[in-house]
Amino acid sequence: MNVALVGLGATGKIVAEYLLGKNVLSMVLCRKNSHHADLDLGVVLNRRDTNIFIETCEHLERKLFENKPDVLIDFSSSHFLRENINLLAHYGVNIVTAVTDYEPAEIEKIKQVALQDKIGIIMAPNITHGVNVLMLLTEIATELMKGYDFQVLEEHHHRKKDSPSGTAKKIAAKIENIMINHLDDREVPIHAVRSGGIVGRHKVLICGEYDQLEISHESFSRIAFAEGAYKAANFINGKKGLYGMDNVFDAERIIKKHTVTDDDHHFIAN
């Protein structure tokens, strides 16, 4: 699998380092006029030369033709896919997008490209394993705690542009969808904090008249995002259609379950 990466912010650099360690990174893109342009990736990562030179998104068609990436991981901004998704689809490059500042029309355009089975796309505002477990636990709690008040709290570093986060919006939407089944059409409030160097915290607060439950997740390191991005790229490689990180981790769980079952059978046979 050959992976292209666009976006070398604080998280993008960690993702680049992780992908180098997996020997899958073959192409790194940056915006026009970026001070990273034409540098060896190793210079940006403060390590020895990698022989991967950071290229701008100009003349992208030629660069896709020459490098032939299987999957592109996007940690940049909504501008990149808005301008280039049709070109990526033309060259059969699957996409993992961890960008969270898309407008509704941009989300719809991405979905339509995937649903037309041109390429495979993972939309992943929630790319870490732990956040997906939080969502699952929240869905269970919402089913069981009819009549309780739900609120979502999220905290990120002061450089994060979107507020509230895409993950917080998704958590709230999941709660509201279940509450509607309970004939409860209340909106779930979201409280956002942008401060310091907080990597990422999400909390669901569930309050009743006499008790309270909290479900929370915190990322201590951006490596959690890199692991999620790598798993997503492996999953989407060779597929077509629209997926989320829940599909990635469901597939991983099935594989682990089958592995355990096979090991058990082997143990019994011997």
JOWOGI-V523622 format. One record per backbone hydrogen bond with DSSP energy under -1.0 kcal/mol. CO is the residue of the C=O (numbers start at 1). NH is the residue of the N-H. If there is no record, write none. Layout:
co,nh
CO,NH
CO,NH
This chain:
co,nh
2,70
2,71
3,26
3,27
4,73
5,29
6,75
9,13
11,15
12,16
13,17
14,18
15,19
16,20
17,21
18,22
19,24
20,23
24,3
27,5
28,55
29,7
30,57
31,34
34,37
36,39
39,54
40,43
41,45
42,47
52,41
54,38
55,30
59,63
60,64
61,65
62,66
63,67
64,68
70,94
71,4
72,96
73,6
74,98
77,80
78,82
79,83
80,84
81,85
84,88
85,89
86,90
87,91
88,93
89,92
94,72
95,122
96,74
97,124
103,107
104,108
105,109
106,110
107,111
108,112
109,113
110,114
111,115
112,116
113,118
114,117
119,241
120,95
121,243
122,97
128,132
129,133
130,134
131,135
132,136
133,137
134,138
135,139
136,140
137,141
138,142
139,143
140,144
141,145
145,148
149,207
151,205
152,191
153,203
154,193
155,201
156,195
157,160
165,169
166,170
167,171
168,172
169,173
170,174
171,175
172,176
173,177
174,178
175,179
176,180
179,184
180,183
189,152
191,154
193,156
195,198
196,158
198,157
200,219
201,155
202,217
203,153
204,215
205,151
206,213
207,149
211,208
213,206
215,204
217,202
221,224
222,226
223,227
224,228
225,229
226,230
227,231
228,232
229,233
230,234
231,235
232,236
233,237
236,239
241,121
243,123
244,248
245,249
246,250
247,251
248,252
249,253
250,254
251,255
252,256
253,257
254,258
255,259
256,260
257,261
258,262
259,263
260,264
261,265
262,266
263,267
264,268
265,269
266,270
